Amino acid sequence: MSMRNLSLYNENQFSKKTSCTKQPRPMVYATELTDCLGLDCEFVGTGKTGKEHMLARVSIVNDRGEVVLDSYVKPQKAVTDFRTEISGIRPELMDSGQDFASVRETVRVLIQGRILVGHALKNDMLVLNLRHPRRMTRDTSRYKPIARRLRALGTPSLKSLAKLILGEEIQNGVHDSVQDATATMKIYLIFRDEWEKSMKKTKRIRR
């Protein structure tokens, strides 16, 4: 499916509640929407201690590593810690971003009916306030064969997975959500055949 066939100005693609706000929508690149998409988000801190997560940037790539969506997000409430040294987020980037409701709706439409790939996706989906079917979710932090490859005792970091499995150095300094989404997609593709077979087997057992 080509992105040209999914116009962000086609109101049928979006909920009436969001379309009526007339907020500018995030830029979606004119590239192909493949059956699986990689997603990653950057967070900033809110609350007195800055420990609460709030969405600051969201990026989506297709299975060729092409950027489908990359958008900064306006603050929903006061930011107490931009976490710039890790997130790369600065006040002016969020101020120039898109409204949260528009970003959320765009992400919802893009991932609907597709396999969603990411690392620790639970955190990303929480800040997006979205749910995705478990059977359509591929989380590289939770797939046991990946952890075994790394001989990890706990949850492996994306940085360590990229180094061991891809031979790539990422997250040296600030994080980049496009780079991280691309890395998770590459890792998924290496394990895809085995992973999808295990998903089909699990589905048969549950029946």
FENNORCOR-V555803 format. One record per backbone hydrogen bond with DSSP energy under -0.5 kcal/mol. NH is the residue of the N-H (numbers start at 1). CO is the residue of the C=O. If there is no record, write none. Layout:
NH/CO ; NH/CO
This chain:
3/31 ; 5/2 ; 6/3 ; 10/7 ; 11/9 ; 13/10 ; 14/11 ; 19/15 ; 20/16 ; 21/18 ; 22/19 ; 29/27 ; 29/68 ; 31/29 ; 33/1 ; 34/32 ; 37/115 ; 38/61 ; 39/117 ; 40/59 ; 42/57 ; 44/54 ; 45/81 ; 46/52 ; 52/46 ; 54/44 ; 56/42 ; 57/42 ; 58/71 ; 59/40 ; 60/69 ; 61/38 ; 62/66 ; 65/62 ; 68/60 ; 69/60 ; 70/27 ; 71/58 ; 73/56 ; 74/98 ; 80/45 ; 80/78 ; 81/45 ; 86/83 ; 87/83 ; 88/83 ; 88/84 ; 93/90 ; 94/90 ; 95/91 ; 96/92 ; 97/94 ; 98/72 ; 103/99 ; 104/100 ; 105/101 ; 106/102 ; 107/103 ; 108/104 ; 109/105 ; 110/106 ; 111/107 ; 112/108 ; 114/111 ; 115/35 ; 116/136 ; 117/37 ; 117/115 ; 118/138 ; 123/120 ; 124/120 ; 125/121 ; 126/122 ; 127/123 ; 128/124 ; 129/125 ; 129/126 ; 130/125 ; 136/133 ; 137/134 ; 138/116 ; 140/118 ; 140/138 ; 142/139 ; 143/139 ; 144/142 ; 146/143 ; 147/143 ; 148/144 ; 149/145 ; 150/146 ; 151/147 ; 152/147 ; 156/154 ; 161/157 ; 162/158 ; 163/159 ; 164/160 ; 165/161 ; 166/161 ; 166/162 ; 167/162 ; 168/162 ; 170/168 ; 173/171 ; 175/86 ; 180/176 ; 181/177 ; 182/178 ; 183/179 ; 184/180 ; 185/181 ; 186/182 ; 187/183 ; 188/184 ; 189/185 ; 190/186 ; 191/187 ; 192/188 ; 195/191 ; 196/192 ; 197/193 ; 198/194 ; 199/195 ; 200/196 ; 201/197 ; 202/198 ; 203/199 ; 204/200 ; 205/201 ; 206/202 ; 207/203
